[in-house]
Amino acid sequence: MGTGTAWVVTMYRFPGRKLFEWLLLVPLAMPTYIIAFCYMELLDYSGSVQTALRAAFGWSSAADYWFPDIRSIGGAVFVMSFVLYPYVYMTARASFLQQSVCVLEVSRTLGRTAWGTFFSVGLPLARPALVAGVTLALMECLNDIGAVEFLGVHTLTVSIYNTWLERSSLAGAAQISLVMLIFVFALLSAERLARRKQRFHHTTGKYSHLPEEHLSPAGQALAVLCCGLPILIGFMLPASVLLGSALQGIGDDLQPAFWRAAEHSLGLALAVAAIAAVLGVVLAYACRVTRSKAVHLAAGVSSIGYAVPGTVLAVGILTPLAAFDNALDSVMERFFGLDTGLLLSGSAFAIIFACTVRFLAVSVGTIDAGFRKTARNLDAASRTLGVSITQTLFQVHLPILKPALGAAALLVFVDTMKELPATLLLRPFNFDTLATHVYTLASLDQFEEAALAALAIVVIGLLPVIFIHKAIASGRPGARQSA
């Protein structure tokens, strides 16, 4: 779905193509637990679709008719496919935009059709990008806890949550987390091993406009359908359900609990975004000015956090924090008679730390991309004028990096607002964010009460879509000097 739509909007001309280029990204704003929540409200036995069918045909119970069960593995695959395909779409489209026109034209000259060129040339050249997109989608699947629990699918992530909180066994949760961690690293290692002797690059720096094929009226209608269906299922339908429910219960939704959750979410997201932006600048700049293996290793390790599921990260963080808290409490009680309690593991610090570790890779990657666009002769000129490395960073690079810094902070801010697994496991007592507020109410089947908080998360999640679309659209080398 992601690969096919990326090829269609890149290589074909049809009505609404420019609009579809960025609309195909909007399901990224819809967290998996929220879209599952919406489709349960639509398609479950008590949902509006089945209720309308029973009323229309006079059916009185589920035994009178057959309807696909949304609370199943099939339902989870359906829901998560339509919300996670943009990860493949954005990496595939970026790759297609960077492919050489010469290779594509040679394929067409040899008699290949547009789709023949796609399968024989475009798809093989885009393999690294496709694998990256699929890997991101797999990581999101592993990280999910709300959608699979709502849809009745038992996964390792749900097992960690149940083992920890319901059976009070942190050791058991740690064992399951280790299994998940081994799977994650095996997945990443398998891909690196599979392409260790392969290279995907162009042998020329010359680029021109990609050929855009005009479609027949039937082809245009099919292209619009293929591009419109994922948007309809992945965003428009669930968003309309949320909007309708939020408008119905807006008076009940605006309770102190909602405002407290919004305040907590905002505070956490701002703190994590600021910390991740600062650390991102430090790590990216250190890699730029030094060839130290230790520095580059530290930057590489910082990127691993995004691949680790939130539940696994929570288990790994809580254990040492709790041990430190207990040791500190014992020392303070013994020598000063003070009870410090769970100073770190029982406060918002644990969530901030976990989210910073998880999303630091986003910040480092975005800021490093900004540094790479800055000519190195600026550093040489600064050194010639006697300006130190630190002064060069503050006086030269940071003013240039403002767009990259803003983008990094925005992406981390939105990811933190949407984060559920780590927040759910590490939150202090009586501490809710918008994500946990939605999860709690949805678990109690209080759809209308949760709709406004869910809608707020979705609206905030739309902000990075604009940035991502611009970054992809401007990613073709030589676009301004095309022949």
Secondary structure, 3 states (H helix, E strand, C coil): CHHHHHHHHHHEECCCHHHHHHHCCHHHHCCHHHHHHHHHHHHCCCCHHHHHHHHHHCCCCHHHCCCCCCCCHHHHHHHHHHHHHHHHHHHHHHHHHCCCHHHHHHHHHCCCCHHHHHHHHHHHHCHHHHHHHHHHHHHHHHHCCHHHHHCCCCCHHHHHHHHHHHCCCHHHHHHHHHHHHHHHHHHHHHHHHHCCCCCCCCCCCCCCCCCCEECCHHHHHHHHHHHHHHHHHHHHHHHHHHHHHHHHCHHHHCCHHHHHHHHHHHHHHHHHHHHHHHHHHHHHHHHHHCCCHHHHHHHHHHCHHHHCCHHHHHHHHHHHHHHHHHHHHHHHHHHHCCCCCCCCCCCHHHHHHHHHHHHHHHHHHHHHHHHHCCCCHHHHHHHHCCCCHHHHHHHHHHHHCHHHHHHHHHHHHHHHHHCCHHHHHHCCCCCCCHHHHHHHHHHCCCHHHHHHHHHHHHHHHCHHHHHHHHHHHCCCCCHHHCC
